[in-house]
Amino acid sequence: MPPFPFGNTAVLESHCEVVVARAPFGLEIADNCLNCSLRSDTFFCSLPKDALQNFQTIASPAAFPSDAVLFVEGQQPRGIYVLCSGKVKLSMGSAEGKVLILRIAEAGEVLGISATVSGRPYDLTAETLEPTQANFVRRDDFLRFLQKHSTACFRAAQQLSDKYDVACREIRSLGLSHSAAEKLAMFLLQLAARDVARGGKGNRIRVTLTHEEIAQMIGTSRETVTRLLTELRRKQFIGWKGSILEIRNKTALQALVGS
């Protein structure tokens, strides 16, 4: 899926190869992996120099606004997206129209890698939650890249293993939790843990998800999420103002998970 041309952005598209000439959506667009200011110790960012140089020749940097769909569940795999910045919602749906959000992908992750490697259709839908930059790599180019660079192939295997572990945790959370309150408490504690992993304190967290999206993540209704959040605020377990979630009583949330 191509990005959306806004403002002074010049976008050239040909068979999903996208080149962005100006930085839209307030993003700092990085179009060179070797001297990228967004580089981190994740997957492709930490590859050896020769592999990064090769990756540079096959990757197409693109900028996306919020609510842009990168690929759709059931679509034949065109290739992978390497997230440079922003957040992407990964979800799957049923024939009845129900939606389950599996997780939120963040910078450094590779999206669509399982389908791209296997050749099977994408098993998820990927939609941006905020302005996002990603590098798109065609499937054929990516497979040749993995064959040429053993380190990249090993990192791809690590990503697939990590995704399997995440899927197991999500299934355990949805299938073995006893109540919606327990699922919600676990979700809030996971947000806090991710904030700590990123260098935060885990007590004040920016959350851009709606009540509907939270409900889709924990397998319940929007009305239930709204009611439970109101109850948690009343008990002073959490505070929530605008997009800022405040964890006020972590011990109480942990007790809900263990009850």
Buried (B, 14 or more C-beta within 10 A) or exposed (E): BBBBBEEEBEBEBEEBBBEBEEBBBEBEBBBEBEEBEBBEEBBBBBBEEEBBEBBBEBBBBBBBBBEBBBBBBEBEBBBBBBBBBBBBBBBBBEEEEEBBBBBBBBBBBBBBBBBBBEEEEBBBBBBBBBBBBBBBBBBEBBBEBBEEBEEBBEBBEEBBEEBEEEEEEBEEBBEEBEEBBBBBBBBBBBBBEBBEEEEEEBBEBEBEBEBBBBBBBBBBEBEBBBBBBEEBBEEEBBBBEEEEBEBBEBEBBEEBBEE
